[in-house]
Amino acid sequence: MTDPHAEWAPPSPPPAAPPATPSTEQPRQPVAVSTDFADGEWHRLHPATPLFRGGLAFVAILGVLIVNLRDRFFEIFFDDQQVPLPPTGGDLESDAIDFIVREELVLVALLIAVGVLLLLVAGFYFSWRLHTFRITDEVVEVRSGILFRTNRKARLDRIQGINIARPFVPRVFGAAKLEISVAGNDANVPLAYLRGADADALRRDILLLASGAQRAGVDPAATAASGIGGMLDARVSELLSPELDVDLVAPTSIVRMNPGRLIGSTVLSDTMIVLVAMLVAIVVTSIVTGELFLLVAMFPGIIGIGGFLIARITRSLRYSIAATPDGVRVGFGLLSTTNETLPPGRIHSVKVSQPLLWRPFGWWQIAVNRASRSSQNGAAGQQQTSILPVGNLDDVRAVLQLLLPEVAHEASLPVLELGLSGRGTEGGFTVSPRRARVLRWFSQPRNGFALTDTAVLLRRGAIWRSLIAVPYSRTQSVSVHQGPLLRALRLAWVQVHTVAGPILPMLGALDRDDALRLFHGVADASLRAAATDTSHRWRQR
């Protein structure tokens, strides 16, 4: 190896969803859409959007003020009736309400309050009025803002997923937030809020157009109104209906979360271990020192960790993954629900891992790398990369076949299972040589790779097991490295570059020649896959 750091990248790296060449792309197939939102014209959001986005907080603050000032109102307007008032503290001379009454400014104060209220209502109205969107055959475009205008566009062939979130209060009123995930940081396009049925139908329309189909008019049956009398029935049906539409999803393709397994995995998680260790340390310290200050000081942190664990359980109780005609549908949530459709070809890498305490029960978890970054933070954002929080081996097989059907087909499942729990060269894996034990004390027999027809498999860890699968069509580049220590041991390490995310596809302590073979194998296979990949136009394949 003449260069200790070699790197390969395609001559023109494919984007998150690489467009097909004009010579191979098929004509768009006309299809009927479900709503009139995809007609290329400008449309507005749900009429109650201002209430959901800020009006509820305003009403809550107004209610708190009224409750706190009710006694003073009674004193002002019903003083002749001698209404008993609770004692109040503070200097009455400096009290604002006393000053207003004493100076006979009650009418002026009421006019100011009404003016502020009208300004807020007008602001909410114009923010809704000026927030418009349109969907064409090429882009989704959103315009918003009153004083400072914002215009955002998302190309349909760059869409990485479409997420529909239903917070509890909007869900009660039949509204939902639709977020279009696009490759890049903070590049998503949110539509908050739409009617729940419209959000579901609009997602289908956008995915149809993104798949390469062409708009051929609106399906009359999809837009037929049910009348005012059916509004209550529609609300009840939305609240009680399953997260996955039985008309789109085959029941045999659905992978659901086992509640007992979910609770058990949370109890045996690293976060729970940290929480228990903190509690034991605090209790022991308090008993030994006789001081409760440490317990009081750490109490907020304990509450925060406990809340995170409880939220993880409640959010995943209705967790489900299934295949739809336009990609994989992932749904979760109990009161506030979220479901997202991941079109084909939008998964850049998959990692199946097993913490040490889960091994006796045969539990695994699956995470993915995607090209988009959600605008949601915290647990909602985590759900974007955690596709399967916990599942057994059968669940892992089913989810891998949903996420990467070209990789996890029936013939390759034995190789994938050997990547999960096997060791040595069985199944076509190439592992680290024995001299690599100085760097991989326990994992040397497992540390290795396998090149399949459609993906590279990287197997790591003996205590914390993991298997990473990177499809060749999603590879951006590959590099091989060799520092002074590795050069002395005739070893090297290889990294397969994809989009940024929680998964880092790299493998160290490989034999020098094996690392070069992995480097060239991934480079050649990625070039061939990029030239033939048509996953971005999945309805034309």
DOMAR-962199 format. One record per atom (N, C-alpha, C): x, y, z; residue in one letter. Coordinates in steps of 0.1 Angstrom, whole numbers, plus 2048, in hexadecimal, padded with zeros to 3 digits. Example, Ala and Ser with C-alpha at 12.3 -4.5 7.8 and 13.67 -1.06 7.14 Angstrom:
2
8847C784EA87B7D384EA8847DF84EA8807EA847S8897F5847S88180084FS
This chain:
541
8097F4800M800800800M80980C800M8098147F5T81281F7F4T80C82B7FBT7FF82D7FCD7F9838803D7F183380FD7F583881BP7EF833827P7E0837828P7DC841820H7CE846821H7C8847813H7C183C80EA7BC83C801A7AD83E802A7A78457F8E7998477F9E7948477EAE7888417E9W7818417DCW7748477DDW76F84E7D3A7628547D2A75E8537C3A7518517C1P74C8507B3P75085D7ABP75185C79EP755869797P74A874799P73E87079AS73387A79ES72B8747A8S72D8767B5P72686F7C0P7178707BEP7108657BFP7018667BEP6FB86D7CAP6F18767C8P6EB87C7D3P6E28737DAP6DB8787E4A6D38707EDA6C98677E5A6C386D7DAA6BB8667D1A6BF8687C3A6C98617BEP6CF8647B1P6C58647A5P6C586E79DP6BC86D791P6C0864787P6B785E780A6BB854775A6BF85C769A6C6856760T6CA85D754T6BF85D74BT6BE867742P6B3868739P6B185C730P6BC85672CS6BA84A723S6B483E729S6B483D737T6AF83173DT6A2834745T69E841747E69284474FE686841746E67C83B74CQ670838745Q666844746Q65D84573DP65385073DP64B84F74AP64785A74FR63F85A75BR631854759R62D84C762Q620845761Q61584E767Q60A851760P60085A766P5F8852771P5F685877CV5EE853787V5E485D78CV5D9859792A5D0862798A5D48657A6A5D48717AAV5D88757B8V5CC8757C1V5CE8767CES5C38757D8S5BE8837DCS5C588E7DAT5C089B7DET5C38A57D3T5BD8B17D4D5C08BB7CBD5CB8C47CFD5D38C07DAF5DE8C87DEF5EA8C77D4F5EA8BC7CDA5F68BA7C4A5F38BF7B6A5EB8CA7B5D5E88CF7A8D5F18DB7A3D5FB8DE7ABG6048E87A7G6008F67ACG5F48F77B2E5EF9047B6E5F29067C5E5F19137CAW5F49167D8W5E89127E1W5EB90C7ECH5E09087F6H5E490D804H5DA90D80DR5DD91181BR5DC905824R5E1907830L5E08FD83AL5D38FC841L5D28F384BH5C68F1853H5C28FF859H5B5903859P5B190F85EP5B491186DP5B5906874A5B8907883A5C7907885A5D090887BT5DE90887DT5E3912887T5DE91F887P5E3928891P5E092489FP5D591D8A1L5D19198AEL5DB90E8B3L5DE9048AAF5E78F98ADF5F68FE8AFF5FA9088A8R60890C8A8R60B9168B3R60191E8B8G6049288C2G5F892C8CAG5EC92A8C4G5E092F8CAG5DD9288D7G5E091B8D8L5DD9148E4L5E59198F0L5F291C8EDA5FB9228F8A5F59308FCA5F09388F2F5EB9458F6F5DE9438FEF5D593A8FBV5C9938903V5CD933911V5D792A912A5DB92591FA5E1931928A5E993A922I5EE945929I5E394E92DI5D9951924L5CE959928L5C6953933L5C4946933G5BD94093EG5C494194BG5D193F94BV5D8941958V5D794F95DV5D8959955L5D6967959L5C896A95FL5BE964958I5B196695DI5AF96096BI5B495396CV5B394C979V5BA954984V5C6959981N5CE96098CN5C896E98FN5C1974986L5BB981988L5AC98198BL5A797698DR59897598FR59497C99CR59C97B9A6D5989819B3D5989909B2D5A29959AAR5A39A49A9R5979A99A0R5939A1996F5889A598EF57B9A6997F57999C9A0F56E99C9A9F56E9A89B2F57A9AB9B7E57B9B79BFE5789C49B8E57C9C59ABI5799D19A4I56A9D39A0I5649C899BF5579C9995F54C9C599FF54F9BF9AAF5459BB9B4F5499BF9C2F54F9CB9C3D5539D09D0D5489D39D9D53C9D79D4D5319DA9DCD52B9CD9E3D52E9C29DDQ5289B59E3Q5319AF9EDQ53D9B69EFQ5479B29FAQ54B9A39F8Q54F9A09ECV5549929E9V5619909F1V5619859F9P56E983A01P57997F9F8P5859859FAL5919839F2L59C97D9FBL5A49759F6P5AF9709FDP5B997A9FFP5C197AA0AP5CC984A0CP5D6984A01P5DA9909FCT5E49919F2T5F09989F7T5FC9949F2G60899B9F7G60C9A69EDG6169AE9F0G61B9B89E7G6169C59EAG61B9D09E5D6179DE9E7D60C9E19DDD6009E49E3L5F49E69DBL5F59F39D3L5FD9FD9D9E5FFA0A9D2E606A089C4E60F9FE9C4S6169FB9B7S6109F09AFS6049EB9B3D5FD9E19ABD5F89E799ED5FA9E1993A5F69E6986A5E79E8985A5E09DD98AI5D19DE989I5CC9E9992I5D19EA99ED5CC9F59A7D5CFA029A1D5DAA0499AF5DEA10993F5D4A13988F5D0A09980I5C7A0B975I5B9A1097BI5B5A09985V5A8A0C98BV5A8A1A991V5B2A1D999R5B3A2A9A0R5B4A36996R5BBA3498BE5BCA3E981E5B0A3E976E5A6A35978E59BA3496FE5A0A31961E5A9A27960L5AEA23953L5A9A1694FL59EA11955V59AA03952V596A02943V58FA0C93EL58AA0B930L596A0B926L5A0A14929V5ACA14921V5B4A07922V5B5A0192EA5BC9F492FA5B59E9927A5A79E9928L59F9DF920L5A19E1911L5A19EE90DL5A39F08FFL5B19EB8FAL5BB9EE902I5C99E98FFI5C99DA8FEI5C39D3908A5C39C5908A5BB9BF8FCA5B09C58F9V5A99C18EDV5B19C38E0V5B99CF8E0G5C19D18D4G5CC9C78D3G5D39C48DEV5DD9B98DDV5D79AC8D9V5CB9A98DEL5C599C8DAL5C299C8CBL5BD9A78C6L5BA9A88B8L5C79A78AFL5D19AD8B4L5DE9AC8ADL5E399E8ACL5E29978B8L5E69898B8L5DD9808AEL5D09828AFV5C797B8A6V5CA97E898V5CD98B894A5D098F887A5DE988883A5E798888CG5F4981889G5F2973886G5EA96C88EF5E895E88BF5E195C87EF5D796487BY5D096386EY5D9965862Y5E1970862F5E9973857F5F4969855F5F9963861S603959860S5FE94C859S5F194A85BW5EA93E855W5E7942846W5E394E844R5DF952836R5EB95382DR5F6957832L60295882AL60B94B829L607941830H60E934830H60792B826H60D92A81AT60892280FT61291880AT60D90E803F6159047FDF6108FF7F0F6188F97E8R6148F37DCR61C8E77D9R6178DD7D2I61E8D17CDI61D8D07BEI6288D17B7T6298CF7A9T62E8C17A6T6308BE799D6368B2795D6458B1799D64B8BC79DE65A8BC7A0E65D8C07AEE6568C97B4V65A8CE7C1V64E8D07CAV6518D17D7V6478D57E2V64D8E37E6V6448ED7E6E6488FA7E9E63F9007F4E6459077FEV63E90D809V64291B80AV63892480CR63B93380FR63493681CR63C93E824S636941832S63D94E836S637954841G63C960847G63496C844G63497684DI62C98284CI63698D848I63F991851L64899B84EL654996847L65998A84BF665984845F66097783EF660977831R65B96D829R665962827R660955827T66994A825T66394181AT66C93C811N668934806N671927806N66B91B807R67290F808R66D9067FDR6778FF7F6K6738F67ECK67A8E87EFK6738DE7EBA6798D07EDA6768C97E0A6818C47D9R67F8BC7CDR67A8AF7D0R6718AA7C8L66A89D7CBL6758927CAL67E8937C1D6888887C0D6938887CBD6928927D4R69B8927DFR69488F7ECR68888B7ECI6808887F8I68587B7FEI68887C80BQ68D870812Q68386A81BQ67887081DG66D86A825G662875827G65687082BI64B87982EI64687583CI64687E845N64287B853N635882856N62C87B85CI61F881861I61F880870I61E88B877A61E88B886A61089088AA60A88A894R5FD88D899R5FF8908A8R60389C8ACP60289F8BBP5F489E8C0P5F389B8CDF5E68978D3F5DB8A18D0F5DD8AE8D3V5D38B88D1V5CF8B98C3V5D88BC8B9P5D38BC8ABP5CD8AF8A7P5D28A48ACR5CC8978A8R5BD8968ACR5BA89C8B8V5AC89C8BCV5A38A48B2V5A98AE8ADF5A18B78A3F5A38B2895F5A98A6893G5AB8A1885G5B58A787DG5C08AD883A5CB8B487CA5D88AC87DA5E18AE874A5EE8A7874A5F88B086EA6058AE872K6108B586CK6178AC862K6198B1856L6208A984CL62E8B084AL6398A884BE6468AC849E64D8A483EE6528AC834I6598A5829I6688A682BI66E89A82DS67C899830S68489A823S68D8A3822V6968A5816V6A48A381BV6AD89F812A6BB89D815A6C18AA819A6C88AA824G6CF8B6829G6CB8B9837G6D38C383DN6D08C784BN6C58D284BN6BB8D0853D6B08DA854D6AA8DD847D6A98D383EA6A48D6830A6958D182FA68F8CC83AN6828C6839N6788D1837N66C8CE831V6628D782EV6558D2836V6528DA841P6468D6849P6398DD844P62E8D5845L6218DB842L6198D884FL6188E3858A6118E1864A6078EC865A5FA8E8865Y5F48DB866Y5EB8D985AY5E78CC857L5DE8C984DL5D38C0854L5C88BE84DR5BE8B4852R5C48A7851R5C189E85BG5C889185BG5C688984FG5BA888849A5B888183DA5BF887831A5C0895831D5C789B826D5D6899827D5DB898833A5EA895835A5ED888830A5E587E833D5E787082ED5E786F81FD5DC876819A5DB87680BA5E687D804A5EA889809L5F4891803L602889803L60488280ER61087A80ER610870803R605869801R6048607F5R6078677E8R6018737E6D60387A7DAD61187E7D7D6188837E2I6268877E0I62F87B7DDI62C8707E4L6348647E1L63285F7D3L6258607CFL62285C7C1L62A8647B7L62A8717B9L63187A7B0L6408787B1L6458767BDA6538747BFA6588667B9A64F85D7B8S6538507B3S65584F7A4S65185A79DG65285A78EG64585A787G63A85978FA62D859788A629867785A62086977CQ61B876777Q60D87877CQ60A884780R5FC888784R5F2886779R5E787F77BA5DD87D771A5CF881776A5CE88B77FG5C188F784G5BF88A792G5B488F798V5B188B7A6V5A68807A6V5A88767AED59F86B7B0D5928707B6D5878707AFP57A8757B5P57686F7C2P5798627C3A57585B7CFA57D85F7DBA5898637D9A5928677E4A58E8757E9A58887D7E1T58488B7E6T57688C7E9T56E8827E9A5608837EDA55E8867FBA5568907FEA55489580BA54988D812A54B88B81FS542882827S53788B82DS53889882DG52D8A0833G5318A3842G52A8AD847I52C8B2855I5288A785FI51E89F85BG519895865G52388A868G52D88885EG53787E861G543883867G54489086BM550895870M55488F87DM54A88D886L54D886893L552878891L54B871888D54F863886D55D863880D56186D878A56F86D872A57986F87DA576878887R57F87B892R58186E89AR57686789EV57785B8A6V57F85089EV57C850891S583846889S592848888S596855887E5A4858887E5AB855894E5A485789FL5AB8558ACL5AC8468AFL5A383E8AAL5A38308ADL5A98278A2L5AB82D896S5B082588BS5BF82188DS5C4816887P5D2812889P5DB81C881P5E781C886E5F1826880E5F4822871E5F381686EL5F6811860L5E980E859L5E781484DD5DB812845D5DB804840D5D07FC843V5CF7EF83FV5CD7ED830V5C97F8829D5C77F881BD5D47F9814D5DE7FF81AL5EC800814L5F67F6819L5F47F0824V5FD7E782AV5F87D982CV5FF7CF827A5FC7C2829A5FE7BE838A5F47B883EP5F67B484DP6027AC84FP6067A3846T61179A848T61F7A2847T61F7AE842S62B7B6841S62E7BF84DS6257BF857I6267C8862I62E7C286DI6387C9872V6407C587EV63C7CF889V6377C9894R6327D189FR63B7CF8ACR63A7D98B5M6427D88C1M63B7D08CCM6437C78D2N63E7BF8DDN6407C88EAN6357CB8F1P6367D48FDP63F7CE908P63E7C190BG6477BC915G6557BD911G6587BA904R6667BB900R66B7CA900R6627D38FDL6667E18FEL6697E690CL6617E2915I6637E6923I6707DF928I6727D2925G67E7CB929G68A7D1924G68A7D5917S6967DB911S6997E8917S68F7F091BT6917FD921T6977FB92FT6937F1936V6987EE944V6A77EA942V6AB7E3938L6B87DE936L6C17E792DL6BC7F392AS6C37FD922S6CE804929S6D780A922D6E3811928D6DE81D930D6D382392CT6CE82F933T6C882B941T6C181F941M6BC81A94EM6C8817957M6D2811952I6DE80D95AI6E481A961I6E5825959V6EA83195EV6E1837968V6D4836966L6CA83B970L6CB83497DL6CC82697CV6CD81E989V6DA821990V6E5822988A6F282598FA6F2833996A6EB83D98FM6EA84A996M6E28499A3M6D78429A2L6CF8409AEL6D683A9BAL6DD82F9B6V6E58279C1V6F08309C7V6F78389BEA7028409C3A6FC84B9CCA6F18519C8I6EB85C9D0I6E68579DDI6DF84C9DDV6DA8469EAV6E58439F3V6F083C9EEV6FB8389F6V7028449FCV70484E9F4T70B85A9F8T703862A03T6F5862A01S6ED869A0AS6ED862A18S6ED854A17I6ED84DA24I6FA84FA2BI70584EA24V71284FA2AV71485DA30V711867A28T714875A2DT70887BA35T6FD875A34G6F187BA3BG6EC887A35G6F088BA29E6EC897A22E6E3893A17E6D889BA16L6CE898A0BL6D08A29FFL6DA8ABA00F6DC8B59F6F6DF8AF9E8F6E78A49E8L6EA89E9DBL6DE8989D5L6D58929DDL6C988C9D8L6C08969D2L6BF8A29D8V6B78AD9D3V6BD8B29C6V6CA8B49C6A6D18B99BAA6D08B19AEA6D08A39B0M6D089A9A5M6C18969A1M6B889B9A8F6AA8979A6F6A589B998F6A88A8993P6A48AB985P6A98A297BP6B689F97CG6BC896972G6B6888972G6B388397EI6AC87697FI69E876978I69788197BI68A883975I68B884966I69588B961G69788C952G69A87E94CG6A3876952I6A686994CI69A86094DI693860959G68785895AG67C85C950G67B86994DG67186D943G675869935G682869932F686864925F683855923F68584D92EL68283F92DL67383C92BL66B844933I65D842932I658846924I65D85191FA659856912A65D84C907A668845909R66D83B8FFR6628308FFR65D82C90AI65382190BI646825905I641831909T634835904T6348388F5T63F83E8F0R6408418E2R6418348D9R6468298DFS64881E8D7S63E8138D9S6348158E1L62A80B8E4L6228078D7L61F8118CER61880E8C2R62280E8B6R62F80B8B8Y63980B8AEY6368008A4Y637803897S6347F988DS63C7FD880S6407F3879I6477F586CI6407EC862I63E7F1856A6377E984BA63B7EF83EA6397E6834A63C7EA826A62F7F081FA6317FB818T626800810T62A801801T6218047F8P6268057EAP6308107E8P63181A7F1D63B8257EFD6468257F9D64981A7FFG65481A809G650813816G658815820V65680F82DV64F81A836V64581583DR63D81E846R64181B854R64682485CV64A82386AV64082C872V63982687CG63082D884G63282A893G63083589BF6328338A9F62A83E8B0F62883C8BDG6218468C5G6158418CBG6118468D7L6058418DEL5FA84C8DDL5FC8588E4L5F28628E2L5F686B8D7L6028708D6S6078778CAS60E86D8C1S60986C8B5T60E8618ACT6168688A1T61F86089CT628864890T62A857887T62885987AN62C84F871N633855865N63D84E860E645853855E64684884AE64684C83ET648844833T65684682DT65E83C82CL66C83D826L66C837818L66C83F80EP66C83A800P6788307FEP6778287F4P68281F7F0P68F8277EDP69A8217F1G6A78277EEG6AB8327F7G6A4835802R6A784080BR6AF83C817R6B182F819I6B982A824I6C782881FI6D182F825H6DF82F821H6E7825828H6E4821834S6EA81683BS6E2812847S6E480584BV6DC7FF855V6E57F985FV6E27FB86CK6EA7F4877K6E17EC880K6E57E0882V6DE7D788BV6E77D5897V6E37D88A3S6EC7D78AES6E57D08BAS6ED7CB8C3Q6E87C48CFQ6F07C88DBQ6EB7CF8E4P6F17D28F1P6F47C58F9P6FD7C5902L7017B9909L6F67B3911L6EE7BC918L6E47B7921L6D87B1919L6D77B490CW6CC7AF904W6CF7A18FEW6DC79D8FFR6DF7908F8R6D87848FER6D678290BP6CF77690FP6C177590AP6BB781906F6AD780902F6AC7818F2F6B87828ECG6B87828DDG6B178E8D7G6B379A8DEW6AD7A78D9W6B87AE8D1W6B37B68C7W6BB7BE8BEW6B47CB8BCW6BC7D58B7Q6B67E28B3Q6BC7E68A5Q6B47EE89EI6B87F1890I6B880188FI6C380688AA6C4815887A6C8816878A6C5822873V6C8825865V6CE833863V6D5834859N6DA842854N6D2846849N6CD85384AR6C5859840R6CB86783CR6C786B830A6CD87882BA6C6884831A6BB883838S6B388E83DS6B588F84CS6B289C851R6B389F85FR6A58A4863R69E89E86CS6918A3870S6928B0877S6878B8876S6868C587DS6828C288CS67E8B688FQ67A8B389CQ6878AF8A4Q6878B28B1N6928AF8BAN68E8A58C4N6978A08CBG6958978D7G6918898D1G6878838D8A6828768D5A67D8758C7A67687F8C3A67087F8B5A67B87E8ABA6868858ADG6918858A3G6988778A4G6998718B0Q69F8648B1Q6988598AAQ68B85B8A9Q6838508A2Q687850893Q68C85A88EQ69085A880Q69B85087DQ6A484E886T6AF845884T6AD83788AT6A5836895S6A282A89BS696823895S69881A88CI68D814884I68680988DI68E801894L6897F689CL68F7F88AAL6887FD8B4P68E7FF8C1P6927F28C8P68B7E88C6V68E7DB8CBV6867D08C4V68C7C58C1G6857BA8BBG68E7AD8BBG6877A28B9N68F7958B9N6947938AAN69A7888A8L6A078589CL696784890L68A77F893D68077F888D67C78E884D67B79688ED6787A588BD6837AB883D6907A8887V69B7AD87FV69B7A9871V69879C86ER697797860R68C79F859R6817A085FA6767A7858A6797B5855A67E7BC85FV6817CB85DV68C7CC852V6967C4852L6A17C5848L69B7C383AL6927B9839Q68C7B782CQ6837C3828Q67E7CA831L6767D682EL67F7E182AL68A7E4831L6937EF82FL69B7ED823L6A27E1822L6AB7DE817L6A77D1810L69C7D1808P6987C4802P6A27BF7F9P6AA7C77F2E6B47C27E9E6C07BC7F0E6C27BF7FDV6CD7BA805V6C97AE80DV6BD7AF814A6B87A581DA6AE79C816A6B279680BH6A978C804H6AC77F80AH6A3775806E6A476880DE6B176180CE6B8763800A6C575C7FEA6D0762807A6CF76F80BS6D9776813S6D7776822S6CB772826L6C8772834L6D176A83DL6D675E838P6E0756840P6ED75E842P6F1766838V6FD76E83AV6FB779844V6EF77F843L6EC78A84CL6EC78585BL6E677985DE6E577386AE6F377086FE6FC76B867L70976986BL71077686EL70C781868G71278E86BG70D792879G70278E87DL6FC79288AL70378A896L70477D895S7087758A0S71476C89DS71876B890G72376288CG73176888FG73A75F88CR74876388ER75175B884R75D75F881G765758878G76175B869G766753860T764755852T75874F84CT750749854E74474284FE73A74C849E73474983DG72B752837G73275B82DG73F75A82BG746762822G74C76F828G74C76F835F75277B83CF76177A83DF76878583BT77678683DT77978D84AT780787853V78278C861V791791863V79379886ES7A079D871S7AA791874S7B6793870P7C0788873P7C3787882P7C977C887R7CC77A895R7D578589AR7DE78A892R7E7795898R7DF7A289BR7D27A3897A7CA7AE89BA7C57AD8A9A7C77A28B0R7C27A18BER7C87AC8C7R7D37B28C4V7D87BC8CCV7D07C98CBV7C77CA8C1L7BE7D58C0L7AF7D18C2L7AC7C48BFR79F7BF8C1R7A07B38CAR7A07B58D7W7A37AA8E0W79879F8DFW78B7A38DFF78179A8E0F77A7988D2F77A7A28CAS7717A28BES77979E8B1S78679A8B3Q78D7968A7Q78778B89EQ7817818A4P77B77789CP76E77C895P76878689AR75B78C894R75E79788BR76879F88EN76B7AB886N76E7A8878N7657AB86FG7677A8861G75C7AD858G75D7AA84BF7547AF841F7507A4837F7457A782FA74179E824A73C7A7819A73F7A480DL73A7AB801L7307A27FAL7237A77FBT7187A07F4T7167A77E6T70C7A27DFD7097A87D2D7047B67D3D6FE7BA7DET6F77C77DFT6FC7D07EAT7047CB7F3A7087D37FFA7157CE805A71B7D680DV7277D2815V7227D1823V7267C682AL7227C3837L72F7C4840L72D7CC84BL7387CE854L7347C9862L73B7BF867R7387B8873R7427BC87ER73D7C188AR7467C5894R7407C18A2R74A7C18ACG7467BF8BAG7447B18BEG7497AE8CAA7477A18D0A73E7A28DDA7407AE8E4I7377B08F0I72B7B88EBI72D7C38E4W7217CA8DEW7227C78CFW7197BE8CBR7197B98BDR7127C38B4R7177C48A7S7107CD89ES7147C8890S70A7CA886L70C7C8878L7077D4871L7107D9868I70C7E5860I70B7E0851I7007E484AA6FE7E183CA6FD7EE835A7067F082AV7067FC822V7037F7814V6F87FB80EP6F67F7800P7007FE7F7P7047F87ECY70E7FE7E3Y70880A7DDY6FB80A7DAS6F58167D3S6F58227DCS6F68217E9R6F682C7F2R7048307F7R70E82A7F1T71C82D7F5T72183A7EFT7268437F6Q72B84F7F1Q73A84F7EEQ7428487F6S7508467F4S75583B7FES7618377FCV76782D805V776830806V77B82E812S789832815S79082781DS79D82681CV7A581C823V7B182482AV7B4821836H7BD82983EH7C781F845H7D3824847Q7DD81C84EQ7E7826855Q7E7826862G7F082E86AG7FD82686DG80682C875P813826878P81181887FP808818889L80680C891L800801888L7F6804880L7F07FB877L7F97F686CL8027FF867R80C7FB85DR8167F1863R8197F3870A8237EA876A81C7DC878A80F7DC87AL8087CF87BL8027CA86EL8057D1863R8007CD855R7F17CD856R7EB7D785CL7DC7D885DL7D87E5857L7CB7E7856A7C57F3850A7B67F4855A7B1800853W7A2801856W79B80884AW78F805848V78780983DV77A810841V77781B83BQ76A82283DQ762823830Q75581F831V74C821826V74482E829V744838821H73E845823H73084581EH727848827T71984B823T715859829T70885B829V703868830V70686783FV707873845A70A873853A6FE86E85BA701868866G6F686286FG6FC85B87AG6F4853882P6F984C88DP70284088AP70283C87DI70A830879I717835872I72282F876L72F832870L73482586AL73282385DP737816857P746816855P74C81185FM75B80F85FM75F802865M76A7FD861L76F7F0867L77E7F1868L7837EF874G7917F0876G7987E2878G7A57E387AA7AE7D787CA7AC7CC872A7AB7D0865L7AB7C685AL7B97C4855L7BB7B884FD7C77B5849D7C97BF83DD7D57C383AR7D87CD830R7D27C9823R7D47BD81ED7CF7B8811D7BF7B7811D7BA7B381DD7AB7B281DD7A57C081DD7AC7CA823A7A67D7823A7A67DD815A7B17DA80DL7B17DE7FFL7A77D77F7L7A47CB7FAR79A7C37F2R78C7C97F5R78A7CD802L77D7D3806L77C7E17FFL7877E87FFF7877F57F9F7837F57EAF78A7EC7E2H7877EB7D4H7797E47D1H7767DB7D9G7697D47D7G75D7DE7D9G75D7E67E3V7537F07E6V7537FA7DBV75E7FF7D7A75F8097CCA75A8057BFA75D7F97BBD7597F37AED74A7F17AED7457EA7B9A7377E77BAA72E7F47BBA7337FE7C2S72B80B7C3S72A8127B6S7348117ADL7338177A0L728810798L728802798R71E7FB791R7107FE796R70F7FE7A3A7018017A9A6FC80E7A6A7058197A6A7018267A4A6FC828795A70182078CA6FE82177EA6F081B77BA6EC811784T6DF80A781T6D480D78BT6D7815795D6CD8187A0D6C182079BD6B581B79DT6A9822799T69F8237A5T6A48227B1S69B8217BCS69482F7BES69983A7B9H6938477BAH6868487B2H68483F7A8R67883E7A0R6738307A1R66E82D7ADW66B81F7B0W65E81A7A9W6568237A4R64A81E79DR64D81D78ER65982078AQ65C81E77CQ66581277AQ66980C785R672800783R66B7F477DR
